[in-house]
Amino acid sequence: MSSSQVQDPTGTADAPFFPMSRKPGCPFDPPPPLREAAASHPVSRVTIWNGSTPWIITGHAEQRALLSDPRVSVNDRLPGFPHWHAGMEQVSTRRAPSVFNTDPPEHTRFRRMMTAPFTFKRVNAMRAVVQEITDDLIDRLLAGPRPADLVEAIALPLPTRMICAIMGVPQADHAAFAAQASVGMKRDVTVQAQVESFRWQHDYLADLVRARAAEPRDDMLSDLAQRVTDGEITVEEAAAMGVGLFVAGHETSANMIALATVALLEHPGQLALLRESDDPGLAATAVEELLRYLGIVHMAQRRIATDDIEIGGQTIRAGEGILIELASANRDPRAFPDPDVLDLRRPAPAHHAFGFGLHQCVGQQLARVELQVVYGTLFRRIPTLSLATTLDAIEFKHDGIAYGVYHLPVTW
């Protein structure tokens, strides 16, 4: 067994480094050692950037058990929490409590404040707006030069405009806010850059919450501002929720739009099914399969044990870090037959692309609508869409917390 492989240790001396490299020529697949671990030893150790050796959970069933376990915490201020990088560790001490870093009952209170704009009914009512923005962006793409960068033309602006509209971020500030939010998504970001970016986002949203308290509008920041006025939360807590919501609502969707476009262009038979069908049910099923097949959150969700937990033949001790590696679980052969096959007709409701349990993504319904509209529109309106480069020349985000592509040259 090579040093890069995930082993099944009871100790930590041989724990391999995480994150691991993907196999050359296989940009859509999780690293082979993680794939092997999901089937053979789904609870094992890895070493991360600070030399600590948290547990990594690669199995689908094991992830579900831990993500439902009240002894597993998202409190990133606890000693031993396995932060993504040093910048995140520094920021964790500065962030106010929010839905993203608290456990029940505090988490329950915060989450209740954020769910109203993202219910299935309300998000489905936004479908016409998503369609309008998508068509507008495609119109601009077609009117511009070829080749074009699909990331800059569609993948980034669509989710950015949607989450900014829901939150109430003025259009003139969309680009600046998105640029700041992307700073911490690289694992090699400096501590100084991470802290300065967080401070910019926090201060910007805190000022906007105060402005909405004075002049409320029909947006989420106004709702949070009212809660500040009513004494339910502080301005700092409102800003912290806004920062987390924006990153979650724009970064992952943007990467998913672009990465799935590459995957579909590389699977022309599956693309033909999607392009030639006018069945909205197929579009919805295709989105779930693409979410399963493509591991966007490839740096794992981070947790810490607050009590000893027996799972997968191992004992996770209180105070030990836990990495929930979602991409490998979505390729677990125990949960998905022929997991390496992209099959847009596959029912895949049990995937973990949005996590699982109490902390699963609050904006997942919005992401689904965005993806259904984009995939159902882009390839029908531009049936000759193709890559303007080779697969091996595309710069994938191997260094990112969210996986995707930096640029996607396309033509038609």
BABAZA-625246 format. One record per residue (C-alpha): residue in three letters; x, y, z. Coordinates in pm, whole numbers, plus 50000, padded with zeros to 5 digits. Layout:
BEGIN
ALAXYZ;...
//
This chain:
BEGIN
MET500005000050000;SER501485033649897;SER501885062650138;SER499075081249960;GLN496485055050040;VAL494005057850321;GLN494755030650571;ASP492715015450851;PRO494815024551154;THR494005024351521;GLY496925048251564;THR497975079551377;ALA501605073851274;ASP500825063450915;ALA497835085950852;PRO498195099450494;PHE497845136050407;PHE494465150550316;PRO493435164350071;MET494675139449813;SER495235142949441;ARG492715130449191;LYS493815104948936;PRO495245121648623;GLY492685122248343;CYS489795115848585;PRO488765150648703;PHE485235140148798;ASP486225111549029;PRO487255113749397;PRO490875103949467;PRO491305065949435;PRO492345060749799;LEU489105076449918;ARG487085054949679;GLU488785023849814;ALA488235035150172;ALA484485039850125;ALA484055002950046;SER486674986950271;HIS487375008950577;PRO484995038650578;VAL486275052650909;SER490015059650905;ARG492645085750988;VAL494275113050780;THR496765140750849;ILE495785176750770;TRP497635209850729;ASN498375215651099;GLY499705180651165;SER496585168551345;THR495075134951252;PRO491285136851240;TRP489045108451132;ILE487835108250773;ILE484455092950701;THR484045080350344;GLY481175055650373;HIS477615066050293;ALA475945048150584;GLU478625059150830;GLN478195095350723;ARG474435093750774;ALA474915079651120;LEU477395106551226;LEU475555135651064;SER472485125351268;ASP474415120551592;PRO474055148251856;ARG477565139751978;VAL478945153751651;SER479345191651665;VAL479905220051416;ASN481235243151689;ASP484475254451527;ARG485735271051844;LEU486185237952024;PRO489835227152071;GLY490725200851812;PHE488255212451549;PRO489745203151205;HIS489655236651025;TRP490085238750648;HIS493185260450685;ALA494925284550923;GLY492875313950798;MET489615296550887;GLU491045288451230;GLN491755325251292;VAL488365336551162;SER486525311351381;THR487415331651690;ARG485995363251532;ARG482725350051390;ALA479555355251586;PRO477315324951650;SER475125315951353;VAL473405286651186;PHE476795275851048;ASN478755271151372;THR476255262151643;ASP474465230851759;PRO470905226651887;PRO469125243052056;GLU470955274851945;HIS471245261851589;THR467515254751577;ARG466735290951662;PHE469095304651398;ARG467975280451129;ARG464345289851180;MET465285325651094;MET466795315250761;THR464365289550625;ALA461495312150515;PRO463085324350187;PHE464205289150093;THR461085267950131;PHE460185246749830;LYS457095267849762;ARG458885301449773;VAL461875289749576;ASN459705273549309;ALA457955307149273;MET461385321649185;ARG461765297848890;ALA460535324348646;VAL463165348648774;VAL465895322348740;GLN464695315348385;GLU464725352348299;ILE468265357148429;THR469475325548254;ASP468005336347920;ASP469485371047960;LEU472945356748031;ILE472685332947734;ASP471605361947510;ARG474715381047613;LEU476885350447562;LEU475565345347208;ALA476025382147124;GLY479625382147238;PRO482875368747097;ARG483855332347058;PRO485295314247238;ALA483745326447562;ASP484335317947927;LEU481205300548057;VAL482295306848416;GLU482315344548371;ALA479325344748135;ILE476845322548323;ALA478155300748606;LEU479215329248837;PRO476665356648761;LEU473505335248784;PRO473835323249146;THR475425356349247;ARG472485376349117;MET469985352749275;ILE471495351349626;CYS472175388849623;ALA468545395449525;ILE467275373049806;MET469615388750061;GLY469185424549939;VAL472765432249832;PRO472675461549585;GLN473515451849228;ALA476405476549213;ASP478145456549489;HIS477625421549348;ALA481075418149189;ALA482985431749488;PHE481085410049733;ALA481565378649521;ALA485295385849490;GLN485685389149866;ALA483645357749932;SER485935337149707;VAL489115346249897;GLY488765320050168;MET487805292349927;LYS491435284349847;ARG493225262450095;ASP496515281350045;VAL495045315350134;THR497175334750382;VAL495855341250730;GLN496055378750670;ALA494085376750345;GLN491435354750507;VAL491005377550808;GLU490875409150594;SER488325393450359;PHE486135382150647;ARG486315416550808;TRP485315433150478;GLN482315410250431;HIS481245412750794;ASP481495450650809;TYR479735454850475;LEU476775433450580;ALA476635448550930;ASP476325482950771;LEU473645470050535;VAL471675454650824;ARG471745488151003;ALA470565505350685;ARG467705480550644;ALA466675486251005;ALA466145522850917;GLU464625516250574;PRO463375480350542;ARG462795463750206;ASP461475430250088;ASP464675410650140;MET466355387550388;LEU468665413850538;SER465595434350626;ASP464115403850800;LEU467335399850999;ALA467415437151072;GLN463925434651220;ARG465115406251443;VAL467985428451557;THR465505456151636;ASP463355431151828;GLY466365419852032;GLU466405384151898;ILE469915386351754;THR472795411251739;VAL474025429951433;GLU477155408151444;GLU475085376151439;ALA473005389251148;ALA476165397650955;ALA477695363351029;MET474605346050893;GLY474735367850583;VAL478395360050515;GLY477845322650546;LEU474695323550339;PHE476315342350053;VAL479295318750030;ALA477045288150050;GLY474555302749803;HIS476895313549528;GLU480215294849540;THR478935259049526;SER476235265849265;ALA478665284649042;ASN481125255849053;MET478385230348994;ILE477075248248684;ALA480505249248522;LEU481755214848629;ALA478555197448521;THR478775214648182;VAL482205198948134;ALA480915164948248;LEU477925166048014;LEU480035176647717;GLU482315147247795;HIS479285123747805;PRO477485132047478;GLY475015103347506;GLN473775115847843;LEU473785151647718;ALA471565141547426;LEU468995127447670;LEU468835160447853;ARG468905182747545;GLU466225164047355;SER463775159547643;ASP461105184747739;ASP460225164748049;PRO460865185748361;GLY461015153548557;LEU464085142648365;ALA465755176148428;ALA465115172348800;THR466455136448805;ALA469475147148599;VAL470345174148852;GLU470285149249139;GLU472525125148947;LEU474975152648856;LEU475075163649219;ARG475875127949317;TYR478435122049043;LEU480385154349088;GLY482015161249423;ILE481825199049467;VAL482525199249842;HIS485705179049801;MET487535192150108;ALA484965175650337;GLN482545189750589;ARG484245195250923;ARG482995183451262;ILE484255174251609;ALA483155147151852;THR481845158852190;ASP481705123552333;ASP483125089452245;ILE481455073751941;GLU481725037651821;ILE481335035251443;GLY482735014851157;GLY484794993251392;GLN486585023751535;THR486225045751840;ILE486155083051779;ARG487115099352108;ALA485645131352247;GLY487645161152118;GLU488775144051796;GLY488125160151461;ILE485935144551193;LEU486015150250816;ILE482805140750634;GLU484115134150280;LEU480905137450079;ALA482225129549730;SER483425094649819;ALA480135086049991;ASN478305095949674;ARG480375069549494;ASP479935043049766;PRO478985010749583;ARG477024999549888;ALA474615028649829;PHE474735033649451;PRO475055005049199;ASP477675012248931;PRO478575044849109;ASP481145055748850;VAL478545056248572;LEU476835089348499;ASP473205079948439;LEU470825109448418;ARG467855086248459;ARG469165072448788;PRO467005080449092;ALA469595093849336;PRO467655110149619;ALA470025097049885;HIS473135115849772;HIS475035137550020;ALA475845167349796;PHE473935189850037;GLY475035171050346;PHE472545152950567;GLY470735158250894;LEU470225190451089;HIS472975209550912;GLN472185200850553;CYS472285230450315;VAL469515255350390;GLY469565268250031;GLN469455234749854;GLN466045240949694;LEU467335273049535;ALA470385254549403;ARG468155227649253;VAL465985252949072;GLU469035271548937;LEU470605239348809;GLN467385225848659;VAL466815258248469;VAL470405261748348;TYR470825225748230;GLY467355225848079;THR467965258147889;LEU471645260947796;PHE471945230147577;ARG468605235247405;ARG469345271347320;ILE472925263747216;PRO472755228047082;THR476235230446928;LEU477905241547252;SER481325225447283;LEU484615229447464;ALA487025253747302;THR489945235447459;THR490915200247559;LEU489955184247888;ASP493555182548005;ALA494015219847944;ILE491145229948174;GLU492305243348510;PHE490345224748774;LYS490125237849130;HIS492245211249293;ASP493345237949543;GLY489855249649627;ILE487555241349914;ALA484815239249652;TYR485775219249343;GLY485095232248995;VAL486955250048715;TYR488545284348714;HIS487665291248350;LEU485695271948089;PRO486375282147727;VAL483405272247509;THR482315278347153;TRP479295269746937;
//
